[in-house]
Amino acid sequence: DCRDFSFFYLAAPETNPSRNTIWTDIYEDPAGNGWMTSAVSPFYSEQGEFLGVAGVDMTLDVIVNQVLAMELPWQGFAMLFDAE
């Protein structure tokens, strides 16, 4: 039951009344896939009824490799940082 996981409550109406996509802090995946983050979004019916949460998990390795592979013009550079 996905309602038992903390990501569900991050996107639920009680904690996310603005209905935005929420990014989790980095955490160690209990399934052994390494360090991850998740993006979770609430979804609603056309009548505004909360139906559930959709999300995607990404390992930190994937994010770091994407940042490193960016080709930026004008001798630019990319940085990866968290909310703090």
Secondary structure, 3 states (H helix, E strand, C coil): CHHHCHHHHHHCCCCCCCCCCEECCCEECCCCCCEEEEEEEEEECCCCCEEEEEEEEEEHHHHHHHHHHCCCCCCCCCCCCCCC
